[in-house]
């Protein structure tokens, strides 16, 4: 590399540091995206079939459903009481279909069997046996082997880093409207396991990294003035954001399961507050989005955001 004779030493050091960071980031991205898509079949369907699993006490069930509908709009399935586990249990169950994401709500009337309630999301797959083989090939563990439920079949898997996910199929394939905006599954991982998770998830989802930022603004995780690593992934399962942190997180960061993108940020927060939703993190802005973290009746914590228009 040739520099002008008058190039200041300090400027050179800044240039060299920036170049080193860029090279390191490119190498890092290349390392975690190295996988052969042909190794695993693509079993993803579409994002409107990927549901956030929300567990609430039966007494809070109707209040949660009403507050979500008042905030985002949408419709619901019929509320039922059923068994959705391979061992005896009983839960109220209802699906909330909003334009910004789908939510499966469970209100258990019995104790919740072990491992249920720890899964974040349910992903619809095109074939259960194929999906289980693909998940194992990608490095996931099968925590709860495939079992029948009243309308199909389910399995619970765990990705490297301890992230639990349900995969499901329906006997009669569901038909939901496409989403207006795709929600963001928000995952928090340590630097020790983040890349292993990303490699595994990419191999299974056939997704792509849309950004890998080592200097994301710390205000996004409640640490204004700091920086952290943020990796954003998109696939037919929807959006997923990996927050790579040291775990020094102020409440409620890390407890929010999903981030919902809305067209009118201020109006959505106003609707939420009118519906009894608590604002846990007041609205803030970065160069990419304005966001807040809220808690719905029953305890469900989520992020709400809109892109910053430039």
N, C-alpha and C positions, 0 to 999 in steps of 0.2 A: 504494500500500500504506500503510495507516494503522496506526501503532503506539501503544501506551499511552505517555503522557507520561513515565512513570517507567521505560520500557524502557531498560536499560543499553546504552551504546554498544558495549561489548565483546560483549555478547550479540547485538546487532544485526549486528556484523561476522561472528560465527560463523554466524548465520542466513543472512546474505547469501552467505557462501562456500558453505554447504551448498546453498542454492537454485541458485547458479550452477553448481555441479558437477552437480546433478540436471538442470538445463536442458541443459547441455552434453552429458551422457550420453544424454539423450533425443534430442537432435538428431543425435548420432553414430549411435545405433541406427537412427533413421529414415533417415539417409543411406545406411547400408550395407545396409539391407533394402529399398531402393527397387528393385523389379524386378517385371515383369509375368509371373506364372507361365504365362500362356498363350503366352509367346514360345517356351518350350521344352517339349516333351512330357515327362511324368513317366515315366522308364524304370526307376526303382528297383523292386526286388522286395521282399526282406525282409532284416533284419540277419543272420540265421543263414547267409546266402549270401555275406556280405562277409568275406573272409579276410585275415588278416595274413600277409604273405609273409616267411618266415624262411629265410635262407640260412646253411647250416652246412657245415663240412667233412664229407666222407663218414664219417670215423672217429667223428664226434660225433653222427651222425644218430640212431642208435637211443637213445643216452643222452638226447638232447633230447626225443624223443617220449615216452620212459618217464617223464621228470621232469615233463613237462606233464600227462600222464595221472595221475600220482601226486598232483600238486598240485590239479588241478581236477576230475578224473574225466572220463569220456567214452569215446569209441570212436575207431577210426581206419579209414580206407579201406585197401585192399590196397596195400602198398608196390610200386612199379614203377620200372623204369629206362626213361626215355623222352626224347624231344626236345620241349621246350615253347617253343622259340624259332624264328624264321623262318629262321635260318641254322644250320648244323650245330653240334650240341652234344649232351651227354649228361648227364642228371641223375637221381639218385634222387629220387622224388617221393612224397609221402604227405600225406593230409589228416587233421588231428586235429579231431574234432568234440567240443568240450567244452560243458557247460551254460552257460559264460560267454563263449564266443566260438569262432570257427573259425580254424584256422591251417593254411596251406599251407607245407610244409617242402620245401626243395630242397637237395640235396647234390650239387653238380656234380662229375662225374668228368673233365670237360674244363674249360678256361678258360671263364669266363662271358662270353658276348657282351656288347658294350657296351650300356649303358642297362638291362640286366637286373640285378637286385639293388639298383637305386636306387628301385624302386617300393615304396611302403609297404604298399599293400593292393590286393586285387582285388575289384571290385564287380560282382556279377551284374546284368546289365541285361536288359530284356525283348526288346530288338531292337538288334542291333549297329549297323546303318546309322543308325537313328534316334538312337541314343545318341551316335554320333560327331558327327552334325550338331548335336545339342543341346549337346554339350561345346564345339564350336567357337563356336556362337552365344553361349554363356555366357562365352567368353573364354579357353578352354583351348587349348593347342597339342597337336597330335598328333605325338608323338615317334617312335613306332613304329606305322606304318600297320597296319590290320587284317591278321591272318594266321591261317592254320589251325593248330590243334594237334590232337593225337590224339582229343580228345573235343569239340571245338568251335572257337571263334574268339576271338581276343584282340586288344587294342590297348593301347598305353600312352600316356597323356596327361599333360600338365603344367599345373597351375593357376598363376595368377599367384603369384609368391613362390617358385617352384621346387619345388612339391610334386608328386611323380609318383604316378600311380595307374593300375592296370590295370583295364580293363573287359573282361568276358568273357561269353560265352554258351556253353551246352552243346548239342550236337546233340540229346541226350535230356535234357530239363529235370531238374535234380536235385531231390531231396525230402529235406530235413533237418528235424529236430525244431525247433520254436521254442526260442529261448534262454530260460534262466531269468532272466538279466540280460544287458543289452546292453553290450558293451565300448565303451570311449571311445578313439577315434583321437586321439592327442595330437600336435598340430602346433605347431611353434615358428616364429614369423615376426617380422620387423622391423616397427616402426611405419610404415615407408615402404610396405610391401606388404600389410599385414594386411587392410585394408579392401577392397582390390582382390580378394584371395583370397576373403574372406567374400562379397562381392557375386557373384562368379563361382560359388562353390560353392552358394550359396543358389539362384541361378537354375537351376542344373543339377539339384540334388537336390530342389527344391521343399520345402526344409526351413524351419525357423523358429529364430530365436534365443530360447533359453530364459533366458539371462542374459548381461549385458554389464557386467562389473564393472571399473571403473578402479582399484579399491582392493583387489584380491584379495591375500591374505596372501603375502608373499614366501617364506615357508617352503615353499610349494608348488613353488618353483623353486630351492630351496637357498639362499635369501637371507633368512634370518630377520631380521625387523625392517624389511624393505623392503616396498613394495607394487608391484604390476604390473597390467597389464590382462589379463583372462581373458574369453573369449567362448565360451559353450557353445551348440552347435547340435544339433538333433535332426531326423532325416528317416527315410525308409524305408531309407536306407543305414546307419542306426545313429546313434550319438552321435559327435560330433567336438568337441574342445576346442582353441581357438586360444590359445596363450600368446604374448602380444605383449611382447617383451623387447628389451633393448639388446645381447643376445648375451653378456653377462658372466655366464656360467653355469658353476657348478662341476660337475665330473663327478659323476654320470652324466646330469644333466638335459639334455634334448634328444636323448639317444640312445635313450630309451625310446619304442617305437612305439605301444604300446597300454596302456590302463589297464583292468584287469579288476575288476568289482564282485563281491564274494563275500558270502555270507550270514554266515559266521563267520570274521572276520579272523584272530584268533589261531590257530584250528585250521588255517586254510589256510597260514599262514606256518610252522607246525610241520610240516605235511606237506611243504611245499616244502624246508625245511632237511633233512628226513630223506631227500629224494630227490636231494640234492646241489646244490640251488639256493643261490646265494650272496646274502645280504642286503647290497645296496650302500648303501641309505639306510635307517637304522633307523626303525621305526614312529614316526609323529608324528601329531598331531591338529590340525585346524582346527575352525571352527564347523560345517563341513559334512561332513567325512569324517575317518576315520583311514586312513593310507596308508603304504606302504613301496615302495621300488624294489628289484627283484631281478634277478639274472642267472641264466638257465638254462644248463645245460651246452651248450657250443657257442657261447655268447656272446649269446644272445637276451636283451635287456634289456626289462623291462616293469614297469609299476606295478600294484600290487594295493591295492584299497581297499574299505571298507565305509562306508555313510552313518553319520553320528553321529545316533543316535536322540534326539530331544528330547522 
